[in-house]
Amino acid sequence: MSDKITEVQESALHAIDEAKTLDDLNNVKIQYLGKKGLIQGLMQEMRTLPREEKPAFGQKVNACKQEVTAVLEKKQQELEAAATAAKLEAEKLDITLPGDKVRLGTMHPLIMIQQEIEDLFLGMGYKIAEGPEVEQDYYNFELANIPKDHPARDMQDTFYIDPNTLLRTHTTAMQMRELEKAKGKTPIKLICPGKVYRRDDDDATHSHQFMQCEGLVVGENVTLADLKGTLEFMANRLFGEGRTIRFRPSYFPFTEPSVEVDVSCPFCNGKGCSVCKGSGWIEILGAGMVHPHVLEMNGFDPEKCSGFAFGVGLERVAMLKYGINDIRNFYTNDVRFLKTFDRFD
Ligand code: PHE
């Protein structure tokens, strides 16, 4: 009988020795030390022994159980330590690896220009007015002195939603809303930046959606000289010190007189280069004195007050400032283009 105990003990110790993982060891534990395990089985066999042999046999089985338990626990500690070490090894951080870059979005170049223009006019005490892109014919055309069959309507191919509703073709619509709102009270000093829409075929210099910023000043004794001084200040801030501007006669239904404004070429300082096509001047915006009829229609007395207005295309300014040669770049959302405006890369 006692041979059998030795046999069970040896095979248990061998199995413990062979166990490679905690799972293996747990199986060995169940097989030998479990309630229905082999060592417990030896205890059962004790019942069949003669009375006088029982104590010695019992002691031997207990000794066997203790020995197997002790060896098993030791092995368990070893395996646990090895498992922890393996886990630590697997989770090891290499703090010398380069970190992941957090990608920040970039400011869109048109927004950069818009903010630059807003800042410079806020500094001169202008307020910023914003309004709907889906506009009424009334504000976009009628109040701006462009009645229904006026030929000037053809100058701006319009997206109509219904005969009285359209996508605004110029931010002048906002100026009309502001004039109407002022109910004849001066002074008015504001800029209206925003998106506008025209039925143009898109190419390198045309886009059916683009951005404008218009300015409007109405008050007593506002003159063309005020307009010129204001625009010269803007040109210097946008394109660098030393810019001069010149007016050329033009036509807009809502201004009289109307002018086209050129800025002395910032690339060649007026000497003539490929950007200004040798002329030394670059056309940047349209402007003029608010038409007396527009003042009248909006409830102002043109005998008592006058005003100037101007409208600048933000794409044009951005293209000149950043040397961009295709207007479609602003709207195709190509990250390679936008990334060139990332200050943090
Ligand atoms: N509204 C004109 C345009 O879109 C620009 C402009 C604004 C001209 C104000 C004169 C005065 O072309």
Residues whose N, C-alpha, C, O or C-beta is under 5 A from the ligand:
A	BS01	LIG	T169 H170 T172 E214 F252 T255 G286 A287 G288 A309 F310 G311
